[in-house]
Protein backbone atom coordinates (compact mmCIF):
# COMPACT_ATOMS: atom_id res chain seq x y z
CA UNK A 1 0.00 0.00 0.00
CA UNK A 2 2.84 2.41 0.87
CA UNK A 3 4.67 1.66 -2.37
CA UNK A 4 1.45 2.07 -4.37
CA UNK A 5 0.76 5.53 -2.88
CA UNK A 6 4.30 6.77 -3.38
CA UNK A 7 4.39 5.36 -6.91
CA UNK A 8 1.07 6.93 -7.97
CA UNK A 9 1.85 10.38 -6.56
CA UNK A 10 5.30 10.24 -8.20
CA UNK A 11 3.64 9.31 -11.48
CA UNK A 12 1.25 12.24 -11.12
CA UNK A 13 4.19 14.56 -10.48
CA UNK A 14 6.04 13.34 -13.57
CA UNK A 15 2.88 13.67 -15.67
CA UNK A 16 2.31 17.27 -14.55
CA UNK A 17 5.95 18.19 -15.26
CA UNK A 18 5.60 16.65 -18.72
CA UNK A 19 2.39 18.59 -19.37
CA UNK A 20 3.82 21.88 -18.11
CA UNK A 21 6.81 21.44 -20.43
CA UNK A 22 4.38 20.81 -23.29
CA UNK A 23 2.34 23.87 -22.32
CA UNK A 24 5.48 26.03 -22.38
CA UNK A 25 6.18 24.86 -25.95
CA UNK A 26 3.01 26.44 -27.32
CA UNK A 27 4.14 29.54 -29.26
CA UNK A 28 2.61 32.92 -28.44
CA UNK A 29 2.38 33.70 -32.14
CA UNK A 30 2.53 31.70 -35.35
CA UNK A 31 3.40 32.41 -38.95
CA UNK A 32 0.96 32.68 -41.83
CA UNK A 33 -1.47 35.02 -43.54
CA UNK A 34 -3.65 36.84 -41.04
CA UNK A 35 -7.38 36.28 -40.90
CA UNK A 36 -9.01 38.79 -43.24
CA UNK A 37 -12.66 38.42 -42.23
CA UNK A 38 -14.62 36.38 -39.69
CA UNK A 39 -18.12 34.93 -39.60
CA UNK A 40 -19.15 34.32 -35.98
CA UNK A 41 -21.65 31.46 -35.84
CA UNK A 42 -23.75 31.24 -32.68
CA UNK A 43 -26.15 28.25 -32.42
CA UNK A 44 -28.69 28.41 -29.61
CA UNK A 45 -31.55 26.47 -28.10
CA UNK A 46 -33.67 28.03 -25.32
CA UNK A 47 -30.99 30.41 -24.02
CA UNK A 48 -33.20 33.26 -22.79
CA UNK A 49 -31.64 33.15 -19.31
CA UNK A 50 -28.04 33.04 -20.57
CA UNK A 51 -27.67 34.96 -23.84
CA UNK A 52 -27.76 38.55 -22.57
CA UNK A 53 -24.04 38.71 -21.50
CA UNK A 54 -23.04 37.64 -25.02
CA UNK A 55 -25.25 40.30 -26.61
CA UNK A 56 -23.82 42.94 -24.28
CA UNK A 57 -20.25 41.83 -25.09
CA UNK A 58 -20.94 42.11 -28.84
CA UNK A 59 -22.50 45.56 -28.38
CA UNK A 60 -19.45 46.75 -26.38
CA UNK A 61 -16.85 45.33 -28.78
CA UNK A 62 -14.27 47.58 -30.41
CA UNK A 63 -13.12 46.23 -33.78
CA UNK A 64 -12.25 47.46 -37.25
CA UNK A 65 -11.92 44.16 -39.13
CA UNK A 66 -14.64 42.70 -41.31
CA UNK A 67 -16.97 40.39 -39.43
CA UNK A 68 -20.57 39.21 -39.24
CA UNK A 69 -22.70 37.59 -36.54
CA UNK A 70 -24.86 34.64 -37.61
CA UNK A 71 -27.32 33.39 -34.98
CA UNK A 72 -28.84 29.95 -35.59
CA UNK A 73 -32.07 29.06 -33.79
CA UNK A 74 -32.20 25.32 -33.11
CA UNK A 75 -35.89 24.78 -32.34
CA UNK A 76 -36.10 27.22 -29.42
CA UNK A 77 -39.45 27.46 -27.65
CA UNK A 78 -38.65 30.35 -25.29
CA UNK A 79 -38.01 34.10 -25.79
CA UNK A 80 -34.37 33.91 -26.90
CA UNK A 81 -35.15 35.28 -30.38
CA UNK A 82 -37.15 38.18 -28.97
CA UNK A 83 -34.36 39.10 -26.53
CA UNK A 84 -31.85 39.00 -29.36
CA UNK A 85 -33.98 41.25 -31.55
CA UNK A 86 -34.64 43.72 -28.73
CA UNK A 87 -31.12 43.96 -27.29
CA UNK A 88 -28.51 43.63 -30.03
CA UNK A 89 -27.23 46.94 -31.41
CA UNK A 90 -25.00 45.79 -34.27
CA UNK A 91 -25.92 44.29 -37.65
CA UNK A 92 -26.53 40.57 -37.44
CA UNK A 93 -28.14 37.75 -39.38
CA UNK A 94 -30.59 35.21 -38.13
CA UNK A 95 -31.40 31.77 -39.50
CA UNK A 96 -33.20 28.65 -38.33
CA UNK A 97 -32.05 25.08 -38.29
CA UNK A 98 -34.84 23.35 -40.19
CA UNK A 99 -33.08 19.99 -40.25
CA UNK A 100 -33.29 17.44 -37.45
CA UNK A 101 -32.73 19.14 -34.09
CA UNK A 102 -29.16 19.16 -32.78
CA UNK A 103 -26.22 21.50 -32.18
CA UNK A 104 -24.06 19.93 -34.90
CA UNK A 105 -26.74 20.49 -37.53
CA UNK A 106 -27.32 24.02 -36.26
CA UNK A 107 -23.59 24.77 -36.63
CA UNK A 108 -23.61 23.29 -40.13
CA UNK A 109 -26.57 25.53 -41.01
CA UNK A 110 -24.68 28.57 -39.73
CA UNK A 111 -21.50 27.65 -41.59
CA UNK A 112 -23.46 27.27 -44.83
CA UNK A 113 -25.02 30.70 -44.25
CA UNK A 114 -21.69 32.39 -43.44
CA UNK A 115 -20.31 34.66 -46.14
CA UNK A 116 -16.67 34.73 -45.02
CA UNK A 117 -14.00 32.05 -45.41
CA UNK A 118 -13.10 31.83 -41.73
CA UNK A 119 -15.54 30.83 -38.99
CA UNK A 120 -15.53 31.27 -35.21
CA UNK A 121 -18.17 29.32 -33.29
CA UNK A 122 -19.42 30.60 -29.96
CA UNK A 123 -21.73 29.20 -27.32
CA UNK A 124 -24.64 31.50 -26.55
CA UNK A 125 -23.69 31.88 -22.85
CA UNK A 126 -20.19 33.36 -23.20
CA UNK A 127 -18.83 36.86 -22.76
CA UNK A 128 -15.54 38.56 -23.61
CA UNK A 129 -13.58 41.78 -23.33
CA UNK A 130 -14.10 44.68 -25.79
CA UNK A 131 -10.78 44.12 -27.62
CA UNK A 132 -11.25 40.34 -28.04
CA UNK A 133 -12.68 40.44 -31.59
CA UNK A 134 -10.01 42.82 -32.84
CA UNK A 135 -7.30 40.59 -31.35
CA UNK A 136 -8.53 37.68 -33.47
CA UNK A 137 -7.57 39.52 -36.64
CA UNK A 138 -3.91 39.26 -35.54
CA UNK A 139 -4.06 35.46 -35.86
CA UNK A 140 -2.91 33.61 -38.96
CA UNK A 141 -5.62 31.45 -40.50
CA UNK A 142 -5.33 27.68 -39.98
CA UNK A 143 -7.64 24.76 -40.71
CA UNK A 144 -8.52 24.69 -37.01
CA UNK A 145 -7.73 27.25 -34.31
CA UNK A 146 -8.27 26.15 -30.70
CA UNK A 147 -8.89 29.22 -28.55
CA UNK A 148 -9.00 29.48 -24.73
CA UNK A 149 -12.15 29.39 -22.61
CA UNK A 150 -12.17 30.58 -19.01
CA UNK A 151 -14.73 29.28 -16.51
CA UNK A 152 -15.72 31.86 -13.90
CA UNK A 153 -18.06 31.95 -10.92
CA UNK A 154 -18.83 33.87 -7.76
CA UNK A 155 -20.32 30.75 -6.15
CA UNK A 156 -18.42 28.11 -4.17
CA UNK A 157 -19.65 25.23 -6.32
CA UNK A 158 -18.71 27.07 -9.50
CA UNK A 159 -15.23 27.89 -8.23
CA UNK A 160 -14.58 24.25 -7.35
CA UNK A 161 -15.82 23.25 -10.81
CA UNK A 162 -13.42 25.82 -12.29
CA UNK A 163 -10.49 24.10 -10.56
CA UNK A 164 -11.37 20.84 -12.29
CA UNK A 165 -11.76 22.76 -15.57
CA UNK A 166 -8.24 24.14 -15.12
CA UNK A 167 -6.91 20.56 -14.71
CA UNK A 168 -8.50 19.66 -18.06
CA UNK A 169 -6.95 22.76 -19.62
CA UNK A 170 -3.49 21.77 -18.35
CA UNK A 171 -3.80 18.28 -19.83
CA UNK A 172 -4.95 19.61 -23.18
CA UNK A 173 -2.38 22.39 -23.46
CA UNK A 174 0.36 20.02 -22.31
CA UNK A 175 -0.40 17.48 -25.01
CA UNK A 176 -0.96 20.27 -27.54
CA UNK A 177 2.58 21.47 -26.98
CA UNK A 178 3.69 18.09 -28.31
CA UNK A 179 1.20 18.36 -31.20
CA UNK A 180 -1.27 15.90 -29.68
CA UNK A 181 -4.30 17.98 -28.59
CA UNK A 182 -6.95 15.92 -26.82
CA UNK A 183 -9.72 18.51 -26.55
CA UNK A 184 -11.10 21.79 -27.80
CA UNK A 185 -14.10 23.89 -26.84
CA UNK A 186 -16.85 24.86 -29.26
CA UNK A 187 -17.51 27.93 -27.11
CA UNK A 188 -14.49 29.55 -28.81
CA UNK A 189 -13.31 27.61 -31.83
CA UNK A 190 -12.13 28.75 -35.27
CA UNK A 191 -11.83 26.94 -38.59
CA UNK A 192 -11.76 27.43 -42.33
CA UNK A 193 -15.17 27.07 -43.90
CA UNK A 194 -13.78 25.05 -46.80
CA UNK A 195 -12.04 22.56 -44.48
CA UNK A 196 -15.12 22.15 -42.31
CA UNK A 197 -17.31 21.36 -45.33
CA UNK A 198 -14.76 18.96 -46.80
CA UNK A 199 -14.58 17.02 -43.53
CA UNK A 200 -18.38 17.04 -43.21
CA UNK A 201 -18.49 14.40 -45.94
CA UNK A 202 -16.20 12.13 -43.92
CA UNK A 203 -17.87 12.47 -40.51
CA UNK A 204 -20.40 9.93 -39.28
CA UNK A 205 -21.10 11.44 -35.84
CA UNK A 206 -24.03 13.73 -36.60
CA UNK A 207 -26.49 11.40 -34.87
CA UNK A 208 -24.45 11.51 -31.64
CA UNK A 209 -26.03 14.30 -29.56
CA UNK A 210 -22.93 16.18 -28.43
CA UNK A 211 -19.23 16.47 -29.20
CA UNK A 212 -19.54 19.00 -32.02
CA UNK A 213 -16.11 20.34 -31.11
CA UNK A 214 -14.27 17.10 -30.28
CA UNK A 215 -15.43 15.19 -33.34
CA UNK A 216 -14.30 18.09 -35.51
CA UNK A 217 -10.90 18.01 -33.79
CA UNK A 218 -10.56 14.26 -34.34
CA UNK A 219 -11.52 14.65 -38.00
CA UNK A 220 -8.87 17.37 -38.35
CA UNK A 221 -6.23 15.18 -36.70
CA UNK A 222 -7.15 12.15 -38.79
CA UNK A 223 -6.94 14.19 -41.99
CA UNK A 224 -3.65 15.78 -40.87
CA UNK A 225 -4.97 19.32 -41.14
CA UNK A 226 -3.16 22.38 -39.78
CA UNK A 227 -4.14 22.97 -36.15
CA UNK A 228 -3.09 26.00 -34.11
CA UNK A 229 -3.46 26.23 -30.32
CA UNK A 230 -3.48 29.49 -28.35
CA UNK A 231 -3.41 30.03 -24.58
CA UNK A 232 -3.08 33.84 -24.55
CA UNK A 233 -5.89 35.38 -22.49
CA UNK A 234 -6.37 38.12 -25.11
CA UNK A 235 -8.03 35.45 -27.30
CA UNK A 236 -10.16 34.04 -24.45
CA UNK A 237 -13.88 34.06 -23.79
CA UNK A 238 -15.49 33.41 -20.41
CA UNK A 239 -18.40 31.21 -19.45
CA UNK A 240 -20.23 31.03 -16.15
CA UNK A 241 -19.73 27.83 -14.15
CA UNK A 242 -22.77 26.04 -12.69
CA UNK A 243 -24.01 27.79 -9.55
CA UNK A 244 -24.84 24.79 -7.33
CA UNK A 245 -23.21 21.47 -6.55
CA UNK A 246 -26.13 19.62 -8.12
CA UNK A 247 -25.78 21.70 -11.29
CA UNK A 248 -22.05 20.89 -11.43
CA UNK A 249 -22.74 17.16 -11.23
CA UNK A 250 -25.53 17.40 -13.81
CA UNK A 251 -23.27 19.28 -16.22
CA UNK A 252 -20.47 16.74 -15.86
CA UNK A 253 -22.96 13.91 -16.30
CA UNK A 254 -24.13 15.60 -19.48
CA UNK A 255 -20.58 15.92 -20.74
CA UNK A 256 -19.91 12.28 -19.93
CA UNK A 257 -23.25 10.80 -21.00
CA UNK A 258 -23.62 12.46 -24.39
CA UNK A 259 -20.18 11.55 -25.66
CA UNK A 260 -19.11 8.46 -27.55
CA UNK A 261 -15.49 9.36 -28.06
CA UNK A 262 -12.63 7.47 -29.67
CA UNK A 263 -10.18 6.27 -27.02
CA UNK A 264 -6.42 6.59 -27.32
CA UNK A 265 -3.53 6.94 -24.90
CA UNK A 266 -3.78 10.72 -24.66
CA UNK A 267 -7.52 10.81 -23.93
CA UNK A 268 -7.40 7.82 -21.56
CA UNK A 269 -4.42 9.04 -19.50
CA UNK A 270 -6.23 11.81 -17.55
CA UNK A 271 -9.04 9.44 -16.56
CA UNK A 272 -6.67 6.62 -15.56
CA UNK A 273 -4.40 8.97 -13.64
CA UNK A 274 -7.26 10.59 -11.72
CA UNK A 275 -8.62 7.13 -10.81
CA UNK A 276 -5.23 6.01 -9.51
CA UNK A 277 -4.79 9.24 -7.55
CA UNK A 278 -8.23 8.77 -5.96
CA UNK A 279 -7.26 5.25 -4.86
CA UNK A 280 -3.89 6.42 -3.56
CA UNK A 281 -5.55 9.26 -1.64
CA UNK A 282 -7.82 6.80 0.16
CA UNK A 283 -4.90 4.57 1.03
CA UNK A 284 -2.89 7.59 2.21
CA UNK A 285 -5.66 8.51 4.66
CA UNK A 286 -5.62 4.98 6.08
CA UNK A 287 -1.82 5.04 6.35
CA UNK A 288 -1.87 8.53 7.85
CA UNK A 289 -4.19 7.43 10.65
CA UNK A 290 -1.71 4.67 11.52
CA UNK A 291 1.39 6.79 10.97
CA UNK A 292 0.92 10.61 10.65
CA UNK A 293 4.11 10.87 8.58
CA UNK A 294 2.16 9.52 5.61
CA UNK A 295 0.03 12.67 5.58
CA UNK A 296 3.07 14.23 3.88
CA UNK A 297 1.88 12.36 0.79
CA UNK A 298 -1.15 14.64 0.82
CA UNK A 299 1.16 17.64 0.87
CA UNK A 300 2.88 16.27 -2.24
CA UNK A 301 -0.50 15.75 -3.90
CA UNK A 302 -1.53 19.31 -3.03
CA UNK A 303 1.65 20.80 -4.50
CA UNK A 304 1.16 18.80 -7.70
CA UNK A 305 -2.41 19.98 -8.10
CA UNK A 306 -1.36 23.54 -7.31
CA UNK A 307 0.94 23.40 -10.33
CA UNK A 308 -1.77 21.84 -12.49
CA UNK A 309 -4.37 24.48 -11.60
CA UNK A 310 -2.06 27.49 -11.46
CA UNK A 311 -3.80 29.24 -14.38
CA UNK A 312 -6.91 29.41 -12.20
CA UNK A 313 -5.21 30.07 -8.86
CA UNK A 314 -3.29 33.10 -10.14
CA UNK A 315 -6.51 34.84 -11.18
CA UNK A 316 -7.23 35.39 -7.49
CA UNK A 317 -4.90 34.14 -4.80
CA UNK A 318 -7.76 33.35 -2.41
CA UNK A 319 -8.39 30.44 -4.81
CA UNK A 320 -5.42 28.81 -3.06
CA UNK A 321 -7.70 27.99 -0.14
CA UNK A 322 -10.32 26.61 -2.51
CA UNK A 323 -7.74 24.11 -3.71
CA UNK A 324 -7.41 22.91 -0.12
CA UNK A 325 -11.18 22.45 0.03
CA UNK A 326 -11.01 20.70 -3.33
CA UNK A 327 -9.02 17.89 -1.71
CA UNK A 328 -12.15 17.00 0.28
CA UNK A 329 -14.79 17.90 -2.28
CA UNK A 330 -13.35 16.12 -5.30
CA UNK A 331 -13.42 12.51 -3.97
CA UNK A 332 -17.07 12.90 -2.91
CA UNK A 333 -17.97 14.53 -6.23
CA UNK A 334 -16.21 11.82 -8.24
CA UNK A 335 -17.99 9.10 -6.27
CA UNK A 336 -21.38 10.68 -6.99
CA UNK A 337 -20.51 11.27 -10.64
CA UNK A 338 -19.52 7.65 -11.21
CA UNK A 339 -21.92 5.85 -8.92
CA UNK A 340 -25.27 7.65 -9.02
CA UNK A 341 -27.38 7.71 -12.20
CA UNK A 342 -29.15 10.92 -13.21
CA UNK A 343 -32.06 11.40 -15.56
CA UNK A 344 -30.85 12.52 -18.98
CA UNK A 345 -30.84 16.30 -19.25
CA UNK A 346 -32.77 17.66 -22.22
CA UNK A 347 -31.19 21.10 -22.48
CA UNK A 348 -29.84 20.33 -25.92
CA UNK A 349 -29.92 17.05 -27.83
C-alpha positions in Angstrom: 0.0 0.0 0.0 2.8 2.4 0.9 4.7 1.7 -2.4 1.4 2.1 -4.4 0.8 5.5 -2.9 4.3 6.8 -3.4 4.4 5.4 -6.9 1.1 6.9 -8.0 1.9 10.4 -6.6 5.3 10.2 -8.2 3.6 9.3 -11.5 1.3 12.2 -11.1 4.2 14.6 -10.5 6.0 13.3 -13.6 2.9 13.7 -15.7 2.3 17.3 -14.5 5.9 18.2 -15.3 5.6 16.7 -18.7 2.4 18.6 -19.4 3.8 21.9 -18.1 6.8 21.4 -20.4 4.4 20.8 -23.3 2.3 23.9 -22.3 5.5 26.0 -22.4 6.2 24.9 -25.9 3.0 26.4 -27.3 4.1 29.5 -29.3 2.6 32.9 -28.4 2.4 33.7 -32.1 2.5 31.7 -35.3 3.4 32.4 -39.0 1.0 32.7 -41.8 -1.5 35.0 -43.5 -3.7 36.8 -41.0 -7.4 36.3 -40.9 -9.0 38.8 -43.2 -12.7 38.4 -42.2 -14.6 36.4 -39.7 -18.1 34.9 -39.6 -19.2 34.3 -36.0 -21.6 31.5 -35.8 -23.8 31.2 -32.7 -26.1 28.3 -32.4 -28.7 28.4 -29.6 -31.6 26.5 -28.1 -33.7 28.0 -25.3 -31.0 30.4 -24.0 -33.2 33.3 -22.8 -31.6 33.2 -19.3 -28.0 33.0 -20.6 -27.7 35.0 -23.8 -27.8 38.5 -22.6 -24.0 38.7 -21.5 -23.0 37.6 -25.0 -25.3 40.3 -26.6 -23.8 42.9 -24.3 -20.3 41.8 -25.1 -20.9 42.1 -28.8 -22.5 45.6 -28.4 -19.5 46.7 -26.4 -16.9 45.3 -28.8 -14.3 47.6 -30.4 -13.1 46.2 -33.8 -12.2 47.5 -37.2 -11.9 44.2 -39.1 -14.6 42.7 -41.3 -17.0 40.4 -39.4 -20.6 39.2 -39.2 -22.7 37.6 -36.5 -24.9 34.6 -37.6 -27.3 33.4 -35.0 -28.8 30.0 -35.6 -32.1 29.1 -33.8 -32.2 25.3 -33.1 -35.9 24.8 -32.3 -36.1 27.2 -29.4 -39.4 27.5 -27.6 -38.6 30.4 -25.3 -38.0 34.1 -25.8 -34.4 33.9 -26.9 -35.2 35.3 -30.4 -37.1 38.2 -29.0 -34.4 39.1 -26.5 -31.9 39.0 -29.4 -34.0 41.3 -31.6 -34.6 43.7 -28.7 -31.1 44.0 -27.3 -28.5 43.6 -30.0 -27.2 46.9 -31.4 -25.0 45.8 -34.3 -25.9 44.3 -37.7 -26.5 40.6 -37.4 -28.1 37.8 -39.4 -30.6 35.2 -38.1 -31.4 31.8 -39.5 -33.2 28.7 -38.3 -32.1 25.1 -38.3 -34.8 23.3 -40.2 -33.1 20.0 -40.2 -33.3 17.4 -37.5 -32.7 19.1 -34.1 -29.2 19.2 -32.8 -26.2 21.5 -32.2 -24.1 19.9 -34.9 -26.7 20.5 -37.5 -27.3 24.0 -36.3 -23.6 24.8 -36.6 -23.6 23.3 -40.1 -26.6 25.5 -41.0 -24.7 28.6 -39.7 -21.5 27.6 -41.6 -23.5 27.3 -44.8 -25.0 30.7 -44.3 -21.7 32.4 -43.4 -20.3 34.7 -46.1 -16.7 34.7 -45.0 -14.0 32.0 -45.4 -13.1 31.8 -41.7 -15.5 30.8 -39.0 -15.5 31.3 -35.2 -18.2 29.3 -33.3 -19.4 30.6 -30.0 -21.7 29.2 -27.3 -24.6 31.5 -26.5 -23.7 31.9 -22.9 -20.2 33.4 -23.2 -18.8 36.9 -22.8 -15.5 38.6 -23.6 -13.6 41.8 -23.3 -14.1 44.7 -25.8 -10.8 44.1 -27.6 -11.2 40.3 -28.0 -12.7 40.4 -31.6 -10.0 42.8 -32.8 -7.3 40.6 -31.3 -8.5 37.7 -33.5 -7.6 39.5 -36.6 -3.9 39.3 -35.5 -4.1 35.5 -35.9 -2.9 33.6 -39.0 -5.6 31.4 -40.5 -5.3 27.7 -40.0 -7.6 24.8 -40.7 -8.5 24.7 -37.0 -7.7 27.2 -34.3 -8.3 26.2 -30.7 -8.9 29.2 -28.5 -9.0 29.5 -24.7 -12.2 29.4 -22.6 -12.2 30.6 -19.0 -14.7 29.3 -16.5 -15.7 31.9 -13.9 -18.1 31.9 -10.9 -18.8 33.9 -7.8 -20.3 30.7 -6.2 -18.4 28.1 -4.2 -19.6 25.2 -6.3 -18.7 27.1 -9.5 -15.2 27.9 -8.2 -14.6 24.3 -7.4 -15.8 23.3 -10.8 -13.4 25.8 -12.3 -10.5 24.1 -10.6 -11.4 20.8 -12.3 -11.8 22.8 -15.6 -8.2 24.1 -15.1 -6.9 20.6 -14.7 -8.5 19.7 -18.1 -7.0 22.8 -19.6 -3.5 21.8 -18.3 -3.8 18.3 -19.8 -4.9 19.6 -23.2 -2.4 22.4 -23.5 0.4 20.0 -22.3 -0.4 17.5 -25.0 -1.0 20.3 -27.5 2.6 21.5 -27.0 3.7 18.1 -28.3 1.2 18.4 -31.2 -1.3 15.9 -29.7 -4.3 18.0 -28.6 -7.0 15.9 -26.8 -9.7 18.5 -26.6 -11.1 21.8 -27.8 -14.1 23.9 -26.8 -16.8 24.9 -29.3 -17.5 27.9 -27.1 -14.5 29.5 -28.8 -13.3 27.6 -31.8 -12.1 28.7 -35.3 -11.8 26.9 -38.6 -11.8 27.4 -42.3 -15.2 27.1 -43.9 -13.8 25.0 -46.8 -12.0 22.6 -44.5 -15.1 22.1 -42.3 -17.3 21.4 -45.3 -14.8 19.0 -46.8 -14.6 17.0 -43.5 -18.4 17.0 -43.2 -18.5 14.4 -45.9 -16.2 12.1 -43.9 -17.9 12.5 -40.5 -20.4 9.9 -39.3 -21.1 11.4 -35.8 -24.0 13.7 -36.6 -26.5 11.4 -34.9 -24.4 11.5 -31.6 -26.0 14.3 -29.6 -22.9 16.2 -28.4 -19.2 16.5 -29.2 -19.5 19.0 -32.0 -16.1 20.3 -31.1 -14.3 17.1 -30.3 -15.4 15.2 -33.3 -14.3 18.1 -35.5 -10.9 18.0 -33.8 -10.6 14.3 -34.3 -11.5 14.7 -38.0 -8.9 17.4 -38.4 -6.2 15.2 -36.7 -7.1 12.1 -38.8 -6.9 14.2 -42.0 -3.6 15.8 -40.9 -5.0 19.3 -41.1 -3.2 22.4 -39.8 -4.1 23.0 -36.1 -3.1 26.0 -34.1 -3.5 26.2 -30.3 -3.5 29.5 -28.3 -3.4 30.0 -24.6 -3.1 33.8 -24.5 -5.9 35.4 -22.5 -6.4 38.1 -25.1 -8.0 35.4 -27.3 -10.2 34.0 -24.4 -13.9 34.1 -23.8 -15.5 33.4 -20.4 -18.4 31.2 -19.4 -20.2 31.0 -16.2 -19.7 27.8 -14.1 -22.8 26.0 -12.7 -24.0 27.8 -9.6 -24.8 24.8 -7.3 -23.2 21.5 -6.5 -26.1 19.6 -8.1 -25.8 21.7 -11.3 -22.0 20.9 -11.4 -22.7 17.2 -11.2 -25.5 17.4 -13.8 -23.3 19.3 -16.2 -20.5 16.7 -15.9 -23.0 13.9 -16.3 -24.1 15.6 -19.5 -20.6 15.9 -20.7 -19.9 12.3 -19.9 -23.2 10.8 -21.0 -23.6 12.5 -24.4 -20.2 11.5 -25.7 -19.1 8.5 -27.5 -15.5 9.4 -28.1 -12.6 7.5 -29.7 -10.2 6.3 -27.0 -6.4 6.6 -27.3 -3.5 6.9 -24.9 -3.8 10.7 -24.7 -7.5 10.8 -23.9 -7.4 7.8 -21.6 -4.4 9.0 -19.5 -6.2 11.8 -17.5 -9.0 9.4 -16.6 -6.7 6.6 -15.6 -4.4 9.0 -13.6 -7.3 10.6 -11.7 -8.6 7.1 -10.8 -5.2 6.0 -9.5 -4.8 9.2 -7.6 -8.2 8.8 -6.0 -7.3 5.2 -4.9 -3.9 6.4 -3.6 -5.6 9.3 -1.6 -7.8 6.8 0.2 -4.9 4.6 1.0 -2.9 7.6 2.2 -5.7 8.5 4.7 -5.6 5.0 6.1 -1.8 5.0 6.3 -1.9 8.5 7.8 -4.2 7.4 10.6 -1.7 4.7 11.5 1.4 6.8 11.0 0.9 10.6 10.7 4.1 10.9 8.6 2.2 9.5 5.6 0.0 12.7 5.6 3.1 14.2 3.9 1.9 12.4 0.8 -1.2 14.6 0.8 1.2 17.6 0.9 2.9 16.3 -2.2 -0.5 15.8 -3.9 -1.5 19.3 -3.0 1.7 20.8 -4.5 1.2 18.8 -7.7 -2.4 20.0 -8.1 -1.4 23.5 -7.3 0.9 23.4 -10.3 -1.8 21.8 -12.5 -4.4 24.5 -11.6 -2.1 27.5 -11.5 -3.8 29.2 -14.4 -6.9 29.4 -12.2 -5.2 30.1 -8.9 -3.3 33.1 -10.1 -6.5 34.8 -11.2 -7.2 35.4 -7.5 -4.9 34.1 -4.8 -7.8 33.4 -2.4 -8.4 30.4 -4.8 -5.4 28.8 -3.1 -7.7 28.0 -0.1 -10.3 26.6 -2.5 -7.7 24.1 -3.7 -7.4 22.9 -0.1 -11.2 22.4 0.0 -11.0 20.7 -3.3 -9.0 17.9 -1.7 -12.1 17.0 0.3 -14.8 17.9 -2.3 -13.4 16.1 -5.3 -13.4 12.5 -4.0 -17.1 12.9 -2.9 -18.0 14.5 -6.2 -16.2 11.8 -8.2 -18.0 9.1 -6.3 -21.4 10.7 -7.0 -20.5 11.3 -10.6 -19.5 7.7 -11.2 -21.9 5.9 -8.9 -25.3 7.6 -9.0 -27.4 7.7 -12.2 -29.2 10.9 -13.2 -32.1 11.4 -15.6 -30.9 12.5 -19.0 -30.8 16.3 -19.2 -32.8 17.7 -22.2 -31.2 21.1 -22.5 -29.8 20.3 -25.9 -29.9 17.0 -27.8 
